[in-house]
Amino acid sequence: MEPRLYKFAKKYDLLEVMPAMCNPDFTGMELIHAKLIRKTTCSNGCRCDYTICGDQNPCAMEHPEYQDEQGYRRNR
């Protein structure tokens, strides 16, 4: 099932704004000393798969973050 925001952006050809909607999730987690680990989102990989762990958890170090060619913050 596609999230409503993605369906709206897709319908009106606004997918280029989706990184601006998804990337703040990382910042929000950082503000509460957590680490968001996300390899895909619904708009760049057909599903939003994520894990949240403490920012000092070894799991956080095992998945380095990068920015993909579409501008999404993602993890390896």
N, C-alpha and C positions, 0 to 999 in steps of 0.2 A: 504494500500500500504506500503510495507516494504522499509525503507530507503536503499540506495545503499550500505552504509558501512556495515549494518547488513547483507544484502544479500551476500556480498562478504565474510564476516567472516563466515557465515553459510556454504556457498558453499565450502570453503577451510578449514573447521573445525578449525576456529580460534576464536570461541566465547569467549574463556578465556581472550582475550585481550580487549573485549568490555568495561569492567569497566574502563580501562585506557583511553578509548576514551570518555566515558560518564562523568566520575567523574570531570574532569576539568571544566565542565559547572558550577558547584557549586562555584569553586574558582573564575572563571571569574565574576560571579555575585557579589561575596563578594568584589571584587576589585572596583566595582562601587557602593558600599554601598546598594546593593540589596540582596534579599534572594530568591534563587530558591527553590521552593517546588515541588518535583517530587516523586510520589509514584511508578511509573513503567517506564521502558524504552522499546523501541521496541525490545530489545534483552532479556529482562527478564519478560516482561509482555504483549507482542504483540502490545503495543502502548506506545508512549511517551506522558504521560499526565503531564503537568507542569503548574505552576503559578509563576509569578515573582512579588514580592512586595518589598517595602522598608525594609531595615534591622531593622528599628525601628517600623514597622507596627505590631500591635497586631497579625495579621495573621501569621507572622513569628514565633511567640512564640507558637502558637497553633499546630504546626506541627514539633515536634522534629525530628532531623536528627539521623540516625543510619547507620551502614554499614551492609549489609546483608551477608549471607553465601557465595555468589558469589563475594563479594568485591565491590558491587555497593553502592554508597552513596544514601540514600533514605530518605523519610520522612514518618511519620505515618499519 
